[in-house]
């Protein structure tokens, strides 16, 4: 039996809606919702979602209640608990510390709170190992915040914090804009993965590879570039693919048109991931079912992808 591994999972896209409702009440935060059920509705992507930008708006609500250390610790613990109960053995959770500093927390304090939550989860559920990936964000003027994220990653790199990433609106803010941030990560020896080839084309992925990354979040645009496919194979690069999410953000017009099977057959190390459990109403298990029912994957192929994920994990 292969390992059950999730490499690409956003913390703020995977909160329990009832927790967001409770935290808002505790913190006295005004939510644009009148019940936990409404919170859930607002955190989930609409079935007719048109763009990545519309999808990303689903994160605004949970972030309102993630400005306090105890809240960050709690939601991290709860996600570890949810994953452990589903049988996941290894997971990397990612989030942007810079999104939780509005009420005065520093990025260091945000990360310390998430580490506490992860460690508490692993102590209670020793069958799961969890790493934290710190996301820098695509934006017009946040190089300083991104550099702070890299500094924080360097400071806490170890048994829990395991890498940095860049997330956000890829179509609006090209990957090459963030070369200085990843040069700093390389200098510090902080492992990296980058969102690329999701809302932008193969060139975004080539830029990510030029930064020295061995993992790319999504990466489905590679299907349009045979040369890039060969490079991914030659350089042993792993793609963290999220099928349901790619459909929601209109990377593909229909799930059955997703190129993950073609990429696997070509020899690319693709992996299966849920991206945002609450936002996309999914889990790792559901993603595997989608692969089998909609895309004709065999159990052996899914097992192979889980082995690729196990090999590519940041915490050995």
N, C-alpha and C positions, 0 to 999 in steps of 0.2 A: 504493500500500500504506500502511495506517495504521501507526502506531507500536505496539510491543508494550510495554504499560505495566501495572505492578502498583502500586496505591496503598495497599492494605491488607494488610500482611504482618507478622506478629509474629515477631520474632527467636527468642524462647524457645520458640515453638511450631513452629519450622522447623529445629531442630538435627539434624545427622546422628546417629542413635543410636550409631554406632560411635565417634563423637567423644566423646559423653557417657561412654561406657564407658572410653575411653582417659584422658580427663581425670580421672575418678574414681580410676583406678589411679595416675596421676601425683600427684594431690593427696592420696591416702590417704583418700578419702571413702568411707564405707560406703554402698553402694547396696543397696536392697532387691531386688537382682537378681543373678543368678549368671552372666550372659553378656550379650554385646551384643544377642543375639536377644531376651532377656528385657527388656532396656532398651527396645528398639524396641516390644515389646508394651505395656510400661507407659507409653510416651509417646503411643501411639495411642489415640484415642477408641474405646470399645467400640461395636459396631454398634447395640446397643440402649441407647445413652446416653439418659438421661431428661431431663436439665436442663442449663442453662448452668453451674450450680454444679459438677455432676459433670464436665462438659467441662473446666472451669478447673482441676480437680485434676490434670489431665495435665501441668500446668506445674511442679508441685512438684519432680519428679525433675530436669529440666534445671537448675533454679535452684540445686540443691545444688552444681553444679560451675561456676556462673557468679559466683563470689565473688572471683575473681582476675583481675587486669588482662590477663594474657597469654591466659587462657581466653576472655575477652570479645573480645579482638582476634581470636583464632583463629576463633571461631564466626561473627563478623561477616564476616571474609574468606571463610570457606567458603560462607556463604549468597550473597554476591556472586558467587563462583565458580559455584555451582550455577545461579543465575539467568542468568548470562552464557552458560553452556553450553547453556541452553535457549532462547537467543535473545532474552531480555528486554533491552530497550534502556534502560528507565528504571524504577526501583523505589524505593519509600519503605519502609524497614524501621522498625518501631516496637518499643519495649521500655520497661520501667519501670526507670530507674536505681536507684530506691529498693529494688528487689528484689535488688540485688547489693552491698549495703553491710554485710552481716552480719559479714564478717571484717575490717572496718576501712577498706575503700575509701570514699572520699567519692563523692557523685554526680558531681562534676566528673571524678574519676579514672575512674569507670565510663564516662562519655561520651567522655573522651579516648581510652580504649582502643578503644571502638567506632569512633570516627573513624579511628584508625590502621588498624583492620581494613578499614573501608570504602575508605579511600584506597589501601591496598595492593591491594585487589581491583580497584579502578578502574585502577590503574597496570598491573596484569597483564592486565586485560581492558578495554582502552580503549573497547570497543564499548558498555559499559554505564555509565550515570550513576546514582548512588545517593544518596538522602537519608536522614537519620535523624529520626524523630519520637519525641519523648520523652513517655512516658505518665505522667500522674498516675494515681493509683489510687483507685477508690471504696472507702471504708472508714469506720469509725466515728471514728477519732481520728488521721487522718494528714494533717491540713491543713498541719502544719508541713513534713512530707516533700514534699507536693505543691507548697508554696510554694518549697521548695528546688529542685524540678524545674524550675519556671518560671524561677527565677533562673539555673539552669544553662543552660536553653534560651536565655535572653537573652545570656548570656556567650559561648556558642559558636555562636549563630545565624550562618549564613554559607553557605559552599559545600557543607556536608554536613548539619549540623543545620538543620532547616527548619521545624519546627512542634512544638506540644504537642498532647496528646490526653488524654482520660480513658477508662480502661478498667476492667473488673472487673464485679462483680455489680450490674447496673443495677436489677434487681428489688428488691434489698435497700437500696440507697443511692441515693435519687432525685437526678436531675441538678441540681435547684435547690440542693442542699446545697453545690455546688461553685462557686457564683456568685463568691465572693471570689477563688478561684484564677484563674478566667478573666477577671475584672476586671483582675487584675494582668497577665495575658498581653496583654490589650488595651492596657493602659497602656504596656507595653513594646514594643508593635508586633510581638509574636510571633504568627505565623499559627497557626491552630488547626483541628483536626478533633475531633469528639467521637463516641464510641460512644453511640448513642441509637436508640430504636425497635427494639431487639433483644429484650430480655427485658421491656421496659416499653412502654407504648402511645404514641400520638401526642403526648400532653402532654409526654413526655420530649424529643421532637424539637422541640416548640415552645419549650421552655426552652433547648435548645441553640441554636436560632435567635436567641433573645433575647440570647444572649451575643455574637452577631455572627459566628457561624461560617458559612462558605460550603461546608463539607464535613461530612458526617455518615457515621460508620461504621455500616454495616448499613441502618438507616432503613426497614426493610420494614413497620413498623407504619403508615406513611403510607397504605398501601392502604385502611385503614379510615376515612380522613378526607379527603373530596373537597376540603374547604377548604384543608387542609394541602398536598395535592398541588398545588393552584393556587399556593399560596405558594412551594413549592419551585421551581416553574417561573418565577414572577414574580421571585423573588430570585436566580435562577440558582445554586441550590444543587446540589452534586453528591453523590450517594449512592455510598458504597463498599460494594457488595453482594457477599456471600460465600455462594453458594448451598449448597454442600456443608456448610459449617460451620453454616449456619442450619438445615439438616436435622438435623445432629448435636446441636445444642443445643435442638432441638424448637421453634424459632421457627415452623417449618412441620411438619406431621405427615408430609408426603411431598414429595420433590423436585418432583414434577409439580404440586404445589399452591403452589409458590413464586410470589409476585406480581411477580417482576422483569420479566416480559414485559409485564404489564399496566401497570406503572409506566413502562416505556419507551414503550409505545404512547400513554400519556397525555401524554407529552412531558417526563417527568422525566429529568434527566441521571443515568442510572444507569451504573455501571461494573462490570466483572467482576474479582473478586479471589479469592485462595486462602485468606487469613486465617492459617491455620496449616498449613504443608505436611506436617510430620511427623504432627502430631496428627490431622489430617483425611485423611491419605494422599492428598494432592492436589498439583497444580501449576496454574499459570495455564492451561497448555494443556489439562489435564484438565477444568478448569472450563468452558472454551469447548466442549469436546466434550459435557459434561453439558447445557449450554444448547441445543446443537443436537439431541442425541438425546432428551432428556427434556422439553424445553420448547419445541421447534419454532423455535428462533432460526435466522435465515438468516445467511450469512456477512456480508452487508451490515449487518445489525443489530449483529453482534459488532464489526465494523469501526467502526461509529458509536460504540459504547460505548468502544472504545479511543481514538477521537478525543476523546470527552468526558473520558476519563482524562488524556490528554495536555494538554488545555486546563486541567484543574484541578490539575495538578502544582504543587507548592510551589516547586521549583527551576526557574527559567526559563532 
